[in-house]
Amino acid sequence: MMAIPLTCVVIVSMFKDAFEDIKRHNSDKEENTSKAEVYDPESKKFLSKDWKSIKPGQILKVKEDEFIPADLLLL
């Protein structure tokens, strides 16, 4: 008797979680393909790169009113 309502609640919850996961995946993909200016010591210039290609220890140029991720150390 209790199995039918419980099953309905679980199925609705699964669809809601799947929808949120898809939204989060798309948001992460958009953020990882956004551009940042990274200092290149060989050319001694700032070059534009995707966020996903930035490695620890690289120097980034952050402009006024630009998004700053939480894992970026400001000097």
C-alpha positions in Angstrom: 0.0 0.0 0.0 2.8 2.5 0.9 5.0 1.4 -2.0 3.1 3.3 -4.7 3.4 6.8 -3.1 7.0 6.2 -2.1 7.8 5.1 -5.7 6.2 8.2 -7.1 8.2 10.5 -4.7 11.4 8.7 -5.6 10.8 8.9 -9.3 10.0 12.6 -9.1 13.1 13.2 -7.0 15.3 11.3 -9.5 14.0 13.5 -12.4 14.5 16.7 -10.4 18.1 15.7 -9.5 18.9 14.7 -13.1 17.6 18.1 -14.3 19.8 20.0 -11.8 22.8 17.9 -12.7 22.4 18.7 -16.4 22.1 22.5 -15.5 25.2 22.2 -13.3 27.1 20.4 -16.1 26.2 23.1 -18.7 27.2 25.9 -16.3 30.6 24.2 -15.6 31.2 23.8 -19.3 30.4 27.4 -19.9 32.7 28.6 -17.1 35.6 26.3 -18.2 35.5 27.7 -21.8 35.5 31.3 -20.7 38.8 33.2 -21.3 41.4 34.5 -18.9 44.6 36.4 -19.5 47.6 34.3 -18.5 51.2 35.5 -18.3 53.6 33.7 -20.6 57.2 34.0 -19.3 58.7 33.0 -22.7 57.0 35.8 -24.7 56.7 38.1 -21.6 53.1 38.8 -22.5 49.6 38.0 -21.3 47.9 35.5 -23.5 44.2 34.6 -23.6 43.5 31.0 -22.6 40.5 28.9 -21.5 40.0 28.5 -17.8 40.3 24.8 -18.2 43.9 25.1 -19.4 45.1 27.1 -16.5 47.6 25.3 -14.2 48.5 26.0 -10.6 51.3 28.6 -10.2 50.4 30.6 -13.4 49.9 34.4 -13.1 46.6 35.8 -14.3 45.5 39.3 -15.0 42.2 40.2 -13.5 40.4 43.3 -14.7 38.0 45.5 -12.8 34.5 44.0 -12.4 35.7 40.7 -13.7 34.6 37.4 -12.2 37.2 35.9 -9.8 36.9 32.2 -8.9 37.3 31.2 -5.3 40.5 29.2 -5.9 42.4 32.2 -7.2 45.0 33.9 -4.9 45.1 37.7 -5.2 48.5 39.3 -4.8 
